[in-house]
Amino acid sequence: MLKAVCDAITHDDNASKMIDDMMFEMLKRKGIGIAAPQIGLMKRIVIADFHDITYVMINPLIVRQSEEKTEMEEGCLSLPGVFVNTIRHDEIDVSFCDHTLVEQHITLNGIHARIIQHEVDHLNGVTLLDRMGKLGRSNAIKNIHRLRKGFNK
């Protein structure tokens, strides 16, 4: 499911229920961001909790990315225990609809831009594993299997 491109939200979708389910799961897992496919919903919704503000983004589209990029370690709710040094744009402009389906446009930078880029990756079927080299991916997959075995004992 995490490797598939998500469908756009329409007025016919029950976005409110999806948002509630996503928020519950993100808070339960102590996350700072979540995308709909992480809870099995193949729709274009992301939530990011920046502590001072929480963004609910329906059908987000990154419309501009700065040329400047920074490498930083990232984790993911879908890959517990896996951390990857990832290069992301320092600043982005995002167009999206809010929870009331009103169109919004914002500029984000730093960690805020990083979180949204990470979550939008999920909507496009891209995971942290896709951002790793072969050796790193192989080691991460071994760690995931080892962690899962530990949970299943």
N, C-alpha and C positions, 0 to 999 in steps of 0.2 A: 504494500500500500504506500509506503514512503517513497517509492520509486516512480509513482504515477503523477502526472500533471493534474491538478485539481480543476474542477469546473467553477465557473463564476456563480456567485449568488444572484438569484433573481428575486423579484417581489413575491413569487410563489413559494420560496423557501421559508422555513421557519427559522430565520436567523437568530431570533431572540433565544430560542431553546438551545441552539448550537453554542451561542456565546456563553450562556449559563453553564452548560456542560464543560466547555473549555476552561472557563474561569475556575470552576470547582477543581478540575484536574490540575491546573497550573498551581493553584494554591496548595492543594494536597501534596504535590511533589516538590513544593518550595521552589518553583521555577520563576524566572523573570520574563519568560516569553513562551508562547505556545502557538502552534499552527494546527488548524483543523485536522489534517491527516494524522497527527500524532495521537488523536483519539478515535481514529477510524472514520472521520468525516472527510470526504473527498471534495471539499468546497474551499473557496478562496477567502479564508478568514484567518487573521492573526491577532493575537493579543500580546501586548508588551507592557509590563509593569515597571515604570521608571521611578517608583516610590513617590515622587511628587505628582505624577500624573500617570494614568493608565490609558493606553490607546487601544481601541478596538478598531481594527482596519478590515473593512469588507472590500474585496476585490482590489487589494493594494497593487499599485504599479509604480515601480521606481522609474521616474521620468528623467532624472539626471544623477550622475555620479561624478564626484570630484576626481581629478587626475591623481591626487595624493592618496596614498594607501598606507596602511599600517598593518604589521603582523602582530597577532596577539593570540593567546591560548583561548580556546572555546570548548565548552562542554555542551551536552544536549540531553534533554529529558528522555529521548528515544534511545540513547546510547550511554546509560549510566556507567560511570567509571572510565569513560573514554574522553580524553582531552587532546585537542589538535591545534597546533599553531596554524592559524588561518589568516590570509591576507584579505583585507576588506577595504573598501573605499572609506575615506575619512568623513565625507559628507555626502548626503543624498537628498534629493527632493522626491517626495512620495505623494501620489494622488490616490485617494481611497474614499469610500463612503463610510461614515460613522455608523453607530448602532441604529440611528434613525433613518439611515440610507440617504443622508445629506452629504453631498460631495465636499471633500476637504483637500487641501494642499498644504503640506508642511515641509520644512527643511530640517533635517536632523544631522547631528554630527557626533563624533566620538563614539562612546559606548552605545548611545541611542541608535545611531546609524548602523552600528555593527549588529545589534539585536534584530532590527528590522530586516537587514540583509539576510541574516541567518534564517529567520522565520519565512521570509519570502522564498528562500531556497527550497524549503519544505513544500511550498505550494507548487513548485516547478519540478518536484521529484528529485531534488538534490539533497544529499545528506553530508555530514562531516566526512564520512568514509570516502565520498567522491572527491573530496578536497585533499586527500592524502596520497602520498606515493605508494607504490606497490608494497614495499617493506612495512611502512607504517600501517597500511590497511590490514596486512596480514597479521601484524602484532595486535592491532586493535580487535580484530575478529577473534583471535585466540583469547584475549582478555575478556571479551564479551561472553564467550563460551564458558570460560573458567568461572566468571561471576554467576552465570545462570546455573551452573552445576552447584555452586555454593548455596544458591537460593532454593534449589530443589531438594536439598538434603533433609 
